[in-house]
Amino acid sequence: MTTVSNIQAMTPQCYQQQSHVLAGRLKSLMTTQDAIELHKCVEQANELFCINVAEGWKLLRETRLHVLLRNLAMSRSTYGDPTFCSSVLSFLADIVDYASGLHKRVEDPVVDQLLAWGDRLWGRLFAVLDDIAGSNRHHPCIGDSLAELTLAYHNLYYERERLPNLIMSHYGSLVMYAWMYRLGSGKENRALHIFDNLLTSATAAECSAFCQSFIDNRAR
């Protein structure tokens, strides 16, 4: 069994090999729909990535773990298990968080992919928002993971000067949801800070339309 201490003692070659093994296993498990093993594999891959984030990032072009996670996040079935969903969103947040720390002058195809996926990802999360809210009552980890993901993406958007439009994207609604329920915001109230940045790049008319749309959606 691979443990944290074993991972830390890995040579770069062993780390690369283990990353490819876990990515291959994850891809295989996604076709078998073995939920328990799939969950374990996601957590193992996340643990490995976080032990050496810089090396894990370099390997993403080969392992395509970020693509597999995106596919899981876009799958409706993922949201049937709140703890599994939390693991998927948290892992994706860790990847996006590292990307946000890269200087905006650094060109990277993985960063480009993460940015390109944003709107569709927010659309999927917005569509299952009621499920997330219901699950969060007994499994607050899913709400925390959603907040982590919105924060990581905000930092990436901000660094790359790509903050989404309030009207054209569901991102603002998800941030507002995280703020309303204090999901992962803590004392810093991070979600409110994100929303404040979104407002500075929006017109008064867009802010008004967003608020009305948000109220209408929550009233349904």
N, C-alpha and C positions, 0 to 999 in steps of 0.2 A: 504493500500500500504506500502511495506517495504522501508524505507528510510535509508540513511547512519546513521543518529542519532539513529534510532531504532536498527540497526544492532550493533552499538557500545555499546548500552545499554543491549544487549543480555547476558543472562547467558550462560555458556558453554553448558548446556543442550539444550537451545533454539537455539544456534548456530549450534549444531549438527543436531537438528531436521530440521532447515531451510536448511542446506546443503543437507540433504537427500531428502527434498521436491524438491529443485531445480534440483538435479541430476535426480530424478524420472521424473520430468516434462520435462527436456531436452531430456531424453531418449524417452519419449512418443512423443514429438514434432518431433523428428528425423524420426519417422515412418509416421507422418501425413503430413510432408513437408510444414507446415505452416511457411513460411519464415520469416514473420514479428515477430511472437511470438517466433520463434526459436532464432532470433537475440536478442530480448529482454531478453530471458532466459539466453543466453550466457553472456550477459553483467551483468545481475543481479548476476549470479553465480561468475563471475570474481570479481565483487565488493565485494561480501561476502568473497571470498577467500582472497582478499588483505587486508581486515579489520583485519583479524587475520590469517596471513599466516602460522604460526607455527601450529595452531589448524587445519586449512584447509588442511595442508599437512598430518597431522595424519589421517584425515578422508578419504584421497584419496583411501586407500585400501578398504574402505567400499562403498564410493560413486562412485568410478571409473570414476570420472570426467575427469581425464587425458586420459582414454581410449576413452571416448565419443569424446573428442576434437581431439584425433588422428584420429578417424574415420571420423570426419568432415573434417579435414585437408587432408585426403586421398581421399575425395569425389570430383570428378570433378565439380559437381554442385556448390560447395561452392565458387568457383572462378568466378561464374557468377555475384556475388554481392560483389564489392570491400570493402564496409564498413563492411559487415558481415564477409568476409574473414579476414579483419583486426582484428576484434574482436576475432575471433578464434585463429589466430596466436599470438596475444598479450596475450591472456589468457594462451595459451600453453607456451609462453615465460616466463610468471610470474612463472609458475610451475617449469620450467626447471631452472630458475634463483635461486629459493629457493634451489633446489636440488644441484646446483653448490656450494652453501655455506656450505653444509654438509661436514665434514671432510672425506677424502677418506677412512679412516678406518671404517667409519660408513657403515655397510651393510644394504641395504634397497631394497626390491623387486621393489618398484616404480622407484628408480634410475636405477636399472637393466633394467626395461622396457623402460625407456626413452632412454637409451643408445642403446638398441637393435633396437629401432624404427628408429634411425637416418638415415641409408642409404636409406630405403624405402621412408621416408619422403622427403629427399633431391631429390630423384628420381622423386617424384610427383611434387614438387615445380619446379624442372628443366623443367619438361614437360609442365608446364603452365607459364613459365617465360615470354613468349611473351604477354600473357594475363595480367600478373601482370604489365609489363612495360607499356602496353597500358592504363590500369586503373590508374596507378600512375600519369599520366599527370593531371588528374582531381581529383583524390583521393589519394593524397600523403600519407595518413594514411596507405595504404597497403604496400608501400615501407618501411615506418618506422617500421611497424610490422615485416616485413621480416628481417630487420636489427636487430631488438630487438631479434628475435628468433635465428639468426645466432650468435649473441653475447652471448646470454644465453647458447647456446649449446657449444660454444667455451670454456666458463668458466667451464662448466661441463666436457667437454672432457679433458681440461687441468688439472683440479683437479684430475681426475681419470686416467690421463696418457693414454688417448684413442683418441688422435687426429687422424682424418681420413686420409687415404692415398690420396694424390692428384689425383692419377689415378683411384683408385678403387671406389671413392665416388664423387658425384656431389656437395658435400659441398663446396669445393674450388671454383667451378664455381659460386655458389650462393654468396659467400663472395666477389668474384671479381666483380660480378654484383652490389652488394651493394656499393662497393668502387667506381666503375666507375660513378655511378649516385649519389654518396654522400647520399645514403638513410640512414637517421638517424645517420650518422657518426659524424656530428657536428664538433666542433673545434678539438676534440680529434682524429678524423679520426680513429675511433675504428676498422673499417673493415680492414684498412691497417695493423693495429697491429695484427689482427687475422691472416691475410694472411701471415704476416711475421713469425708467429709461425708455420704455416703449412709448410713453406719453410724450416725451420730449421730441420724438421724431414723428409725431402724428399731428394732424391739423385739428382744430377745434371741432369741425364737422365730423371728422373721423372718430374722435373721442366720444362725441355725443351719440353717433350711430352705434359704436361699440357698446356703450353702456346700455342703450335701449335693447340691443340684440341680446346682450347677456341677461338682462332682466327677463326678457321674453322667453329665452331658452330655459331659465331656471323655473319659470312659472308653469311650464308644461308638465 
